[in-house]
């Protein structure tokens, strides 16, 4: 399905970062395996710890008052490790956040960003993280990212629409000037549904399911399908962009 036909070429492309541009699942698994190993709990299933951690992290992100991602992730990790009978130490969250900052892009990401920049689009990341953490990821993206908007700046986490409203205000654009590109339906699609901004879903086959009451404007398997999609819409190279 593609409902982008007969809509206008956007000025900005906004991106979810982790799972869309950055290899989140792979990096998180490696970080958790490292924590389990140094804590002497190699017998614990890392995916079980991740599942429990995710539950706490997402709940804490939506609980007032707003806290930084490092604070939220640290408390989520502490609660998850405690639930599994593990001892949590403050250095565990340092391990996790330092590993997040070093997570690399998917192989096709940097060439695709280069192509989109060459076609005249402005590129912005909107992410549920802190400035200091995501800086390490952005540094690996070839210098093609024009802006990064974080939950730390906005004082809100996805799926709240507040972070998107903050991003659009900072960019000085309206909904018609933006197409959002994401791989995380439970975080990004709710805002796209409620705010009615255009959204391309990168379905990387992780098993994450879209919302029952929302369908993205287009669905692609990997990011490198975006330039071809845009070419088909007549949104290709724009001189003097």
VOGU-3710 file (C-alpha; in Angstrom, 3 decimals, decimal comma):
1> xxxxxxxxxx> 0,000/0,000/0,000  1,239/3,482/-0,862  -0,874/6,519/-0,011  1,863/9,057/-0,709  0,805/9,499/-4,337  -0,590/12,943/-5,104  0,947/14,421/-1,956  3,634/17,089/-2,007  7,373/16,584/-1,777  8,517/17,157/1,820
11> xxxxxxxxxx> 11,250/19,558/2,831  12,337/17,456/5,813  12,658/13,727/6,377  12,510/12,795/10,037  13,776/9,448/11,276  13,423/7,248/14,287  16,977/6,271/15,230  17,241/2,948/17,053  16,021/0,058/14,933  15,556/2,310/11,894
21> xxxxxxxxxx> 19,045/3,707/11,367  20,966/1,992/14,181  21,206/-1,763/14,874  19,314/-1,626/18,165  18,204/-5,226/18,715  21,628/-6,627/17,941  23,411/-4,030/20,075  21,055/-4,354/23,034  21,443/-8,136/23,052  25,236/-7,830/23,070
31> xxxxxxxxxx> 25,135/-5,270/25,910  22,853/-7,423/28,055  24,959/-10,526/27,415  28,000/-8,578/28,608  26,231/-7,452/31,792  25,078/-11,008/32,514  28,581/-12,344/31,979  30,311/-9,908/34,335  27,607/-10,452/36,965  28,098/-14,224/36,780
41> xxxxxxxxxx> 24,609/-14,906/35,410  25,352/-16,461/32,032  22,574/-18,946/32,886  19,894/-16,237/32,547  18,300/-15,871/29,121  19,306/-12,387/27,877  16,078/-12,076/25,911  14,113/-12,601/29,118  16,036/-9,766/30,781  15,453/-7,541/27,745
51> xxxxxxxxxx> 11,721/-8,304/27,774  11,395/-7,340/31,444  13,639/-4,301/31,014  11,521/-3,074/28,082  8,369/-3,352/30,192  9,797/-1,190/32,951  11,555/1,274/30,653  8,454/2,075/28,594  6,337/2,482/31,733  8,890/4,789/33,351
61> xxxxxxxxxx> 9,118/6,942/30,216  5,419/7,750/30,563  5,581/8,412/34,322  5,929/11,962/35,658  8,172/13,734/36,314  10,181/13,516/33,109  13,622/11,977/33,603  16,585/11,572/31,292  16,878/8,378/29,307  19,914/7,346/31,334
71> xxxxxxxxxx> 17,901/7,707/34,537  14,911/5,849/33,090  17,040/3,094/31,587  19,018/2,715/34,804  15,891/2,311/36,907  14,357/-0,044/34,335  17,491/-2,159/34,324  17,626/-2,211/38,131  13,998/-3,337/38,383  14,472/-6,007/35,708
81> xxxxxxxxxx> 17,638/-7,410/37,268  16,020/-7,404/40,719  12,987/-9,267/39,368  15,333/-11,969/38,083  17,166/-12,194/41,383  20,278/-10,371/40,212  22,292/-7,714/42,007  22,260/-4,359/40,196  25,250/-2,026/40,355  25,336/1,602/39,092
91> xxxxxxxxxx> 28,059/0,704/36,581  25,574/-1,580/34,806  23,713/1,384/33,318  27,037/2,930/32,295  27,793/-0,271/30,408  24,389/-0,196/28,722  24,414/3,466/27,684  28,021/3,354/26,489  27,151/0,333/24,364  24,084/2,119/22,972
101> xxxxxxxxxx> 26,210/5,102/21,918  28,524/2,769/19,994  25,809/0,804/18,178  26,516/1,048/14,415  24,143/1,899/11,567  22,630/-0,826/9,412  24,840/-1,415/6,342  22,595/0,476/3,905  21,977/3,506/6,113  24,907/5,834/5,372
111> xxxxxxxxxx> 24,746/5,401/1,556  20,984/5,973/1,679  21,330/9,115/3,781  23,958/10,355/1,310  21,551/9,778/-1,571  18,674/11,545/0,194  20,888/14,521/0,994  22,057/14,645/-2,617  18,396/14,686/-3,672  17,926/17,866/-1,636
121> xxxxxxxxxx> 16,144/16,619/1,481  16,941/17,880/4,971  17,383/15,082/7,500  16,438/15,057/11,189  16,404/12,341/13,849  13,623/12,255/16,482  14,598/9,831/19,225  13,741/8,671/22,745  17,207/9,278/24,132  19,647/11,824/25,569
131> xxxxxxxxxx> 21,857/14,144/23,528  25,089/12,670/24,909  24,089/9,088/24,068  22,887/9,628/20,514  25,895/11,777/19,627  27,990/8,616/19,309  25,510/7,118/16,858  25,125/10,276/14,773  28,919/10,508/14,485  28,787/7,271/12,490
141> xxxxxxxxxx> 26,295/8,608/9,913  28,664/10,391/7,591  27,734/13,930/8,572  24,430/13,728/6,701  22,118/14,427/9,660  21,104/18,099/9,836  19,303/18,061/13,183  18,682/15,708/16,058  15,720/16,104/18,393  15,779/14,035/21,570
151> xxxxxxxxxx> 13,409/13,260/24,408  15,852/15,146/26,618  15,258/18,334/24,584  11,493/17,875/24,268  10,850/16,744/27,833  8,702/13,918/26,480  9,045/10,400/25,112  7,313/8,723/22,218  4,562/7,679/21,770  3,553/11,097/23,151
161> xxxxxxxxxx> 2,853/13,532/20,352  4,661/16,223/22,364  8,080/15,171/21,090  6,882/15,402/17,473  5,191/18,758/18,061  8,425/20,006/19,631  10,446/18,714/16,662  8,164/20,354/14,080  8,305/23,634/15,996  12,089/23,497/16,138
171> xxxxxxxxxx> 12,288/22,771/12,396  9,739/25,472/11,630  7,619/23,212/9,462  4,043/22,068/9,098  2,805/18,519/8,656  2,848/18,843/4,854  6,582/19,610/4,948  7,569/16,344/6,659  7,674/12,602/6,014  8,606/10,471/9,016
181> xxxxxxxxxx> 10,498/7,197/8,556  10,509/4,639/11,360  10,832/0,971/12,256  9,113/1,139/15,650  5,342/1,104/15,142  4,306/1,081/18,796  6,252/4,304/19,431  5,871/6,307/16,198  2,655/5,177/14,542  0,378/6,424/17,324
191> xxxxxxxxxx> 1,623/9,978/16,798  1,341/9,620/13,016  -2,238/8,442/13,434  -3,208/11,208/15,858  -1,313/14,067/14,192  -1,828/12,840/10,614  1,746/13,302/9,447  2,961/11,081/6,627  4,886/8,012/7,717  6,976/5,304/6,014
201> xxxxxxxxxx> 7,405/2,113/8,013  10,692/0,213/7,678  9,571/-3,308/8,544  12,863/-5,111/9,130  11,165/-8,412/9,921  11,642/-8,154/13,679  8,088/-9,285/14,399  6,979/-5,871/15,650  3,349/-5,445/14,685  1,634/-2,253/13,485
211> xxxxxxxxxx> -1,219/-0,732/15,437  -4,584/-2,316/14,744  -6,112/1,054/13,821  -3,296/2,536/11,751  -1,582/1,729/8,454  1,597/3,549/7,423  1,552/5,433/4,124  4,164/3,038/2,734  6,048/-0,027/4,014  9,582/-0,999/2,984
221> xxxxxxxxxx> 11,909/-3,793/4,105  15,060/-1,669/4,403  15,984/1,992/4,284  17,550/1,815/0,818  14,077/1,404/-0,641  13,256/5,014/0,276  15,038/6,776/-2,647  13,383/4,435/-5,165  9,995/5,055/-3,553  10,530/8,796/-3,708
231> xxxxxxxxxx> 11,669/8,596/-7,333  8,402/6,829/-8,161  6,548/9,754/-6,602  8,495/12,341/-8,588  10,342/13,440/-5,453  13,845/12,763/-6,742  16,714/15,198/-7,184  15,719/18,797/-6,600  18,296/21,291/-7,874  19,285/24,164/-5,590
241> x> 17,614/22,462/-2,620
//
